[in-house]
Amino acid sequence: MTKFLSLNKQAVWIIAFTLLSACGNDISRIGDDDLRNKIQACEYAVNMTAAEHQACSNYKRECKRRLESEGRFVCN
């Protein structure tokens, strides 16, 4: 029974992640100032959840993308 519940929890998380990913959250539309503020908040955050850590990783990746593809130094 517990193995069945464990599989159900995994299925729920996979479905939730898939649905949230498909919501059109396009990080490239965030303005430079907002992105810089989000990066700064990530640098000072403590005890982040897995989702918060992933969001911070995405912000850092977007900073790197802007630097490499557009030549804009947005984040330090």
C-alpha positions in Angstrom: 0.0 0.0 0.0 2.8 2.5 0.9 4.6 1.7 -2.4 1.3 2.5 -4.3 1.0 5.8 -2.4 4.6 6.6 -3.2 4.0 6.1 -6.9 0.9 8.3 -6.7 2.9 11.1 -5.1 5.5 10.8 -7.8 2.9 10.9 -10.5 1.3 14.0 -9.0 4.6 15.8 -8.9 5.4 14.9 -12.5 2.0 16.1 -13.7 2.3 19.3 -11.6 5.7 20.0 -12.9 4.6 19.4 -16.5 1.6 21.6 -16.2 3.6 24.4 -14.6 6.3 24.2 -17.2 3.7 24.6 -20.0 2.2 27.8 -18.5 4.4 30.0 -20.8 6.7 31.3 -18.1 9.2 32.8 -20.5 12.1 34.0 -18.4 13.6 35.9 -21.3 10.8 38.5 -21.0 11.9 39.6 -17.6 13.5 43.0 -17.7 17.1 43.5 -16.9 16.4 45.3 -13.6 14.0 42.7 -12.4 16.4 39.9 -13.4 19.2 41.7 -11.5 16.9 42.0 -8.4 16.0 38.3 -8.5 19.6 37.3 -8.8 20.5 39.5 -5.8 17.7 37.9 -3.8 19.0 34.5 -4.7 22.4 35.4 -3.5 21.2 36.3 0.0 18.6 33.5 0.3 19.0 30.9 3.0 17.3 27.5 3.3 15.9 27.6 -0.2 13.5 24.9 -1.3 14.2 22.8 -4.3 11.9 25.0 -6.4 13.5 28.2 -5.3 17.0 26.8 -6.0 15.8 25.8 -9.5 14.4 29.3 -10.1 17.7 30.8 -9.1 19.5 28.5 -11.4 17.2 29.5 -14.2 17.8 33.2 -13.5 21.6 32.7 -13.6 21.3 30.8 -16.9 19.3 33.7 -18.3 22.0 36.1 -17.3 24.6 34.0 -19.0 22.5 33.7 -22.1 22.1 37.5 -22.3 25.8 38.0 -21.9 26.7 35.4 -24.6 24.0 36.0 -27.2 23.3 39.7 -26.7 26.5 41.0 -25.2 24.6 42.5 -22.3 26.2 42.2 -18.8 23.1 42.2 -16.7 24.2 40.3 -13.6 27.5 40.1 -11.7 
